[in-house]
Amino acid sequence: MENIKNNLTIIIPCKNEENYIGNLLNDICLQKHIKDVKIIISDANSTDNTLNIVNNYKNKLNIKIIKGGLPAIGRNNAAKISKSEFILFLDSDIRLYDEKIIIKTYDKIKNENLDIITSKLNSNNLIVKLIYKINNLIIYLSKYNKPFAVGMFMMVRKKEFDRLGGFPENSMHCEDFLLSKKFYNKKFDIINSYVYTDNRRFKKMGYIGFIKYFIKNLINRNNNDFFKKDVNYWR
């Protein structure tokens, strides 16, 4: 099987993720057929134990740490120094239980000549799982209009990513949707695997509050100015 270390870069923005980043990095260690792929951690001045945990994985993974900011800025900063044909953006609080999800996504984007791929979402929390079922349906239906790829797991062809200007840095939330909807829908697909999260963001906003937030985003999906407003999503 092809060694993809020169063709793929993994980019992970983070800030104060000591309770999560180690789990993700351990999952990456267990991924099949991605040995020595470069991982860029774009850190937004973490003040907890995040960077110590990351540094502990440098003997197992090909990790580089750079300065980040809000997720759009952190992702873009890392993408600028990436030389690979493809980039995989991951959120620092996800879990990759499918040990072949990265290589399967890489094979699909390359072999099918795609520009962007995302994953389905899942959770061990029942309420979050039900919310994600709706979200996954919206992701699937977006194949027929404007692609909706989640920043938790988004693989892109760097050339097209650069042409579209990367993640919009003036957006305060939903920067993943604002970028992905610019891609040609015929060059977009969803990998048949799940990325898992817990319920921390839902607990922060409240389940009802998160559902209201989601509905507002749907209503304003064509109003880019709406996403420039700070709704405290990243605080």
C-alpha positions as CSV (number, residue, x, y, z in Angstrom):
1,M,0.0,0.0,0.0
2,E,1.2,3.5,-0.8
3,N,3.0,5.4,1.9
4,I,1.0,8.6,2.2
5,K,3.4,10.6,4.5
6,N,4.3,13.0,1.7
7,N,0.8,13.4,0.3
8,L,-1.2,14.2,3.5
9,T,-0.9,16.6,6.4
10,I,-3.2,16.4,9.5
11,I,-4.0,19.8,11.1
12,I,-5.5,20.1,14.6
13,P,-6.3,23.5,16.1
14,C,-6.6,23.5,19.9
15,K,-6.7,25.6,23.0
16,N,-6.8,24.2,26.5
17,E,-7.7,20.7,25.4
18,E,-5.9,18.7,28.1
19,N,-8.9,16.5,28.7
20,Y,-9.2,15.5,25.0
21,I,-6.1,16.0,22.9
22,G,-4.3,12.9,24.3
23,N,-7.2,10.6,23.4
24,L,-7.2,11.9,19.8
25,L,-3.4,11.6,19.4
26,N,-3.7,8.0,20.8
27,D,-6.4,7.3,18.2
28,I,-4.1,8.6,15.5
29,C,-1.3,6.3,16.7
30,L,-3.7,3.4,16.1
31,Q,-4.7,4.4,12.6
32,K,-3.6,2.0,9.9
33,H,-1.2,2.9,7.0
34,I,-0.5,6.5,8.0
35,K,2.9,6.1,9.6
36,D,5.0,9.4,9.7
37,V,2.3,11.6,8.3
38,K,3.0,15.1,9.4
39,I,0.7,16.5,12.2
40,I,0.5,20.2,12.8
41,I,-0.9,21.3,16.1
42,S,-2.1,24.9,15.8
43,D,-2.2,26.0,19.5
44,A,-4.0,29.2,20.6
45,N,-1.9,29.9,23.6
46,S,-3.1,27.0,25.8
47,T,-2.6,27.7,29.5
48,D,-3.3,24.2,30.8
49,N,-1.4,20.9,30.2
50,T,-2.3,20.6,26.5
51,L,1.2,21.2,25.1
52,N,2.9,18.9,27.6
53,I,0.5,16.1,26.5
54,V,1.2,16.9,22.8
55,N,5.0,16.9,23.4
56,N,4.7,13.5,25.0
57,Y,3.5,12.1,21.7
58,K,6.4,13.4,19.7
59,N,8.3,10.2,20.0
60,K,5.3,8.3,18.4
61,L,4.0,10.8,15.9
62,N,5.5,13.4,13.5
63,I,4.3,16.5,15.3
64,K,5.0,20.1,14.7
65,I,3.5,22.8,17.0
66,I,2.7,26.3,15.6
67,K,0.9,29.4,16.8
68,G,-2.9,29.4,16.3
69,G,-5.9,31.5,17.2
70,L,-9.6,31.0,16.5
71,P,-10.1,27.7,14.6
72,A,-10.3,29.4,11.2
73,I,-7.0,31.2,11.9
74,G,-5.3,28.2,13.4
75,R,-6.3,25.9,10.5
76,N,-5.2,28.5,7.9
77,N,-1.9,29.1,9.6
78,A,-1.1,25.4,9.4
79,A,-2.3,25.0,5.9
80,K,0.0,27.8,4.7
81,I,3.1,25.7,5.7
82,S,1.7,22.4,4.4
83,K,3.3,21.1,1.2
84,S,1.1,18.0,0.8
85,E,-1.5,17.4,-1.9
86,F,-4.2,16.8,0.7
87,I,-5.0,18.1,4.2
88,L,-7.1,16.5,6.9
89,F,-8.6,19.0,9.4
90,L,-9.5,17.4,12.8
91,D,-11.0,18.9,15.9
92,S,-9.0,18.2,19.0
93,D,-11.9,16.7,21.0
94,I,-13.0,14.0,18.6
95,R,-12.5,10.2,18.7
96,L,-11.5,8.0,15.8
97,Y,-12.7,4.5,16.7
98,D,-12.5,3.3,13.1
99,E,-8.8,2.5,12.7
100,K,-8.9,2.9,8.9
101,I,-11.0,6.1,8.6
102,I,-8.0,8.2,7.6
103,I,-6.6,5.9,5.0
104,K,-10.1,5.1,3.6
105,T,-10.8,8.8,3.3
106,Y,-7.4,9.4,1.6
107,D,-8.0,6.6,-0.9
108,K,-11.5,7.9,-1.7
109,I,-10.5,11.5,-2.3
110,K,-7.6,10.5,-4.5
111,N,-9.0,7.6,-6.4
112,E,-12.4,9.3,-7.1
113,N,-10.7,12.7,-7.9
114,L,-12.6,14.6,-5.2
115,D,-11.8,17.9,-3.6
116,I,-13.5,17.5,-0.2
117,I,-14.7,14.7,2.1
118,T,-16.3,14.8,5.5
119,S,-17.5,12.1,7.9
120,K,-20.7,11.2,9.6
121,L,-21.0,12.1,13.3
122,N,-21.9,10.0,16.3
123,S,-21.8,10.0,20.1
124,N,-22.1,7.7,23.0
125,N,-24.5,10.2,24.5
126,L,-28.1,9.3,23.5
127,I,-29.4,12.9,23.0
128,V,-26.3,13.9,21.1
129,K,-26.6,10.8,18.9
130,L,-30.2,11.8,18.0
131,I,-29.1,15.3,17.1
132,Y,-26.3,14.0,15.0
133,K,-28.7,11.8,13.1
134,I,-30.4,14.9,11.9
135,N,-27.1,16.6,11.2
136,N,-25.9,13.5,9.2
137,L,-29.1,13.7,7.0
138,I,-28.4,17.4,6.3
139,I,-24.8,16.5,5.4
140,Y,-26.0,13.8,3.0
141,L,-28.6,16.0,1.3
142,S,-26.0,18.8,0.9
143,K,-24.3,16.6,-1.8
144,Y,-27.1,17.7,-4.1
145,N,-26.7,21.5,-3.6
146,K,-24.0,23.2,-1.5
147,P,-21.6,20.8,0.4
148,F,-21.7,20.9,4.2
149,A,-18.5,19.4,5.6
150,V,-17.9,19.5,9.3
151,G,-14.6,20.8,10.6
152,M,-14.4,17.9,13.1
153,F,-13.2,15.8,10.1
154,M,-12.6,17.4,6.8
155,M,-10.2,16.3,4.1
156,V,-9.5,18.7,1.3
157,R,-7.4,18.9,-1.8
158,K,-5.0,21.7,-0.9
159,K,-4.9,23.3,-4.4
160,E,-8.7,23.8,-4.3
161,F,-8.6,24.9,-0.6
162,D,-6.1,27.6,-1.5
163,R,-8.0,28.7,-4.5
164,L,-11.1,29.2,-2.3
165,G,-9.2,31.3,0.2
166,G,-9.2,28.8,3.1
167,F,-11.4,29.2,6.1
168,P,-13.0,32.7,6.4
169,E,-11.2,34.3,9.3
170,N,-13.8,37.0,9.8
171,S,-16.4,34.4,10.8
172,M,-16.9,33.8,14.5
173,H,-18.5,30.3,14.1
174,C,-19.5,27.8,11.3
175,E,-16.3,28.6,9.4
176,D,-16.4,24.9,8.2
177,F,-19.8,25.3,6.6
178,L,-18.9,28.7,5.1
179,L,-15.8,27.2,3.4
180,S,-17.3,23.8,2.4
181,K,-20.3,25.3,0.6
182,K,-17.9,26.9,-1.9
183,F,-16.7,23.6,-3.2
184,Y,-18.3,22.0,-6.3
185,N,-20.9,19.5,-5.0
186,K,-19.8,16.9,-7.6
187,K,-16.4,16.9,-6.0
188,F,-17.8,16.3,-2.5
189,D,-18.6,13.1,-0.6
190,I,-19.1,11.6,2.8
191,I,-17.0,8.7,4.1
192,N,-19.0,5.8,5.4
193,S,-17.5,6.0,8.9
194,Y,-18.2,7.9,12.1
195,V,-16.3,10.5,14.1
196,Y,-17.4,10.5,17.8
197,T,-17.7,13.4,20.2
198,D,-19.0,13.7,23.8
199,N,-21.7,16.2,24.9
200,R,-19.5,19.0,26.2
201,R,-20.6,21.6,23.6
202,F,-24.2,20.7,24.1
203,K,-23.8,20.9,27.9
204,K,-22.2,24.4,27.5
205,M,-25.1,25.8,25.4
206,G,-27.8,23.5,26.8
207,Y,-29.5,21.0,24.5
208,I,-32.4,23.3,23.7
209,G,-30.0,26.2,23.2
210,F,-27.9,24.2,20.8
211,I,-30.9,23.1,18.8
212,K,-32.0,26.8,18.5
213,Y,-28.5,27.7,17.5
214,F,-28.5,25.0,14.8
215,I,-31.9,26.2,13.5
216,K,-30.7,29.8,13.3
217,N,-27.7,28.7,11.3
218,L,-29.9,26.9,8.9
219,I,-32.2,29.9,8.4
220,N,-29.2,32.2,7.9
221,R,-27.1,29.8,5.8
222,N,-27.0,32.3,2.9
223,N,-26.4,35.3,5.1
224,N,-22.6,35.4,5.6
225,D,-22.9,38.5,7.9
226,F,-24.8,36.4,10.4
227,F,-21.7,34.3,11.0
228,K,-19.5,37.3,11.8
229,K,-21.4,37.8,15.0
230,D,-19.8,36.5,18.2
231,V,-22.2,34.0,19.8
232,N,-19.6,32.8,22.3
233,Y,-19.4,29.5,20.6
234,W,-15.6,29.2,21.1
235,R,-15.5,30.6,24.6
